[in-house]
Amino acid sequence: MSDLKDKVALITGSSRGIGAAIARLFAARGARVAIHGRDMNAITAVCEDIERHGGIATTVVADVTKFEQIEAMRQHVERAFGPIDVLVTSAGGSFTTPGPLEDITEEGWRASIEGNLTATFLTIKSVLPGMKARNRGSIITISSAAGRKPHPQAPIPYSAAKAGIQVLTQDVAAQAGPYGIRANCIAPETIMTERNRQRIPETQIKPLIDMHPLKRLGTPDDVAHAALFLSSDAAAWVTGVIFDVAGGAIMV
């Protein structure tokens, strides 16, 4: 069983969806977790749920496209729990609708790049020096199947940002490996988060299911268990991996 007893974990974007599932599972396996988001009510609800089940958590609010706010968040976590052992960069999202490249606005492009790739870069930039000083740490980034395969209906800025996260993660793995730090990336396919349940029309569900050899869509817990493995000592010799949690829709 993967165990995170007494590890300190910061999970960005953990007020709902995949990030919240990762935070709950990490706490259940003994980690002290920092719940991050920008909606205080949402992050408090996740924190209180973890505490009701006997876990240990704290809340942090930050705009992860702003380095000074990330630095303040990291310092808060370190004061509350100590040095960060595990970083999961789950914050992000798609900020443009699918369509032809020429129809994408500059604002839409910048929003997706900033909210995904830049946010991941800045968060790692803040946490990595401390991990290097201690010669240990596990970094898990969250990409997407959208960054793994081209599609004519892809939200191009989101796909490009998520593909960038994959290369960023592998470069970090190569640079930080000699310091005992592992960096891996999870690339989920369609995950039925609360948000996706609201925005995916019922008529699209079966065609989406049919794309997957396992004949179901993913859940946030599917991603959380992958993150648990990658963060634990069970994956002590695993780094630089793009881990497709995709129900077989992607096989590389």
Summary of the structure (lengths in Angstrom):
residues: 252
radius of gyration: 17.3
end to end distance: 27.1
largest distance: 51.9
contacts: 903
relative contact order: 0.15
helix: 51%
strand: 16%
